[in-house]
Amino acid sequence: MTNSGPTTEEIRNSLKSIIHETMQNGGNAVIEAPTSSGKTYTVSTTNWRDHPEIAGEQPVIMLSGSKKARDSAFEQGKSSSAATKRLRGREDTCPLAWGEYDEGENKVIAPEGMAPSAWFDEMCNTRGHTFSFAHGVFERAYDGDLPCSEDGKCASAEQWDAISQKDGEAHDYDVLHATHMFARVPQLIVDSNVVIDESPDYSVNLPKGRLRESVTSYLGEIDADVSRWADTVTLLRQGALPEGFAESLEDPGREWFRDDSNAHALTPGITRAIATAEERCHNLWVGESEYSYPELIPNRDTPDNNITIRIVFDENNEVRLLQAIPDFEKARSIIGLDAFPTMPLWEGNVLKSLTSKQVVGDEAKHQWRRNTRELRIVQIGDNKNTWTRNGFNEAKVRALVEELRWQHGDDFQTGITSKRFEPQLQEILTDADITTPQTLHLGNEKSLNDFDSEGVGLVAGCISPSSDHIKTWLALLDGDAAPKRECFSDYQGQEWLGPGSSVAMELLNDVQLNHVLQSCGRYARSPEKDDSGATVYVLSNVLPAEWTDKSVDDVTVLGKKQRDILEYLRLNEKVAPSSIEQQLDVTRKYVHDTLNKYTDYPWFKMEETEGHNEPNLYSTERCPSGILDISDTQGVN
């Protein structure tokens, strides 16, 4: 390995070796592989059936974090010699579910008089049923005569036929692609080699009222000793639940799941998790239970759909986190792929026994980024610019965008910022004469290649998790730490103290730092190309020093008088200071102080006159809304 760092081929070979070794040994690991090292490509294009000594003659299932990432991985596989298949969700496969028959002359009325797409949302999202069960209910209501099944089967069911293994026959694909949520289908996980691209999130979002009504309905259905959600949680915290209460929580029967509008498929397991919860840090209670989804389709011969339910709630009975973790224990191997893995989240969403493996050392990784990918990162200013919910500095971002357009012209077209302020960034880019600005938001940047061909990029600000979010995860992971500002009233930053502080900082960085790193990684993603390379400007100081190739002073937003002076100079060639003073009604000192600030900028012109008493003359090519010196950053090393 030379001083210029490893080659792309060396990194990709190292990644391949670690994937093969982990899979061959039936291991469970998260592989830290740098952005553009070919994580998705390596798995998607391998002829795994030709390597039974590695895959153990078992399927390779690749789970992606979004439909777009899944489809991209699938297309990579299709372009290779590997045999690939894909599983898609209800809104991709069933026209009833995606809303084609909600209105119009072919309108279909779903059970309970609802529009089909709304009914499927109610059954699957609100009540937690599988799509196959909900689709079966719909079919029976129409005696099997549905517009999505005119040719025999709905496409949502046909896709499963294409991957089903007949007795004694091997699977006929190398890689099966799906999204993270398909991990809750046991047929895909049991004995398979499961590759998870990017950290998954198996939280369940149930509205507060909905969860409480469902638990209360369930307790009433089974005639439990405690009949209400509120009483269950209150008695638990008081240590006064009836003896054996958790063990008495029985199956309510198919009819309750099917017919009660308050029912949810997870409610019995949630209730058991609550009944066995224990108090942890920050007055939070954490419960866990092993649970199987109810089998509501008669005579169906499938593996039990086992999950782990975890719940975190506070002293006010407010649920902070609810999870339904698939049964990854039954997989042959689990391989996580992540450029910046936060191991507490991987362990909390997949398996506690996951280990971490690194493809390349930190220094070599940065050498490869700079010298091979030619991805250069410039930090603007020394402020976090945390714009999660408010604080977006539109004037500063506007001035920065103007400067990037001035320096880079049409090479600059794209930007990334927080979701809340993405529309403002789009507007600013449009105002800078970018006809079709392209933007992403922090938290939605992973595994996307949208900006691969862009030579210049902007990451405007960062986002941060709330202290409550970190406290919730600390409780779930049985750690303990507190924000430093809660210990020292004069400390206003984000730092954590206590035995679990390292975990707390990992959780903080997962949101605040890693999204910025991932955003920078959207650029220069094809190091094998001769024209690979990009410069990304980051308006935040959250990046570690080794990730920053150059730092420049912050943007200085100009006041109205300063802009008036520059605009006057732009409209009038070779202007004397006295003319500015007279025309704009500003003091001589203010004029001279303002002019002296800009003498080093290439767009500002000063012509020295020969006469001893003759004033210098000034003009300018532009009137920026702010000042930023990035003139020497285009070739940063």
Beta strands, then each sheet from edge to edge (+ up, - down):
strand 1: 28-32
strand 2: 60-64
strand 3: 84-86
strand 4: 175-179
strand 5: 193-197
strand 6: 278-280
strand 7: 284-292
strand 8: 306-313
strand 9: 319-326
strand 10: 333-338
strand 11: 355-358
strand 12: 375-380
strand 13: 414-417
strand 14: 438-441
strand 15: 456-460
strand 16: 482-483
strand 17: 496-497
strand 18: 534-539
strand 19: 550-552
strand 20: 556-557
strand 21: 604-607
strand 22: 617-620
strand 23: 626-627
sheet 1: 3+ 4+ 2+ 5+ 10+ 1+ 11+
sheet 2: 6+ 7- 8+ 9-
sheet 3: 15+ 18+ 12+ 19+
sheet 4: 13+ 14+
sheet 5: 16+ 17-
sheet 6: 20+ 23-
sheet 7: 21+ 22-
end
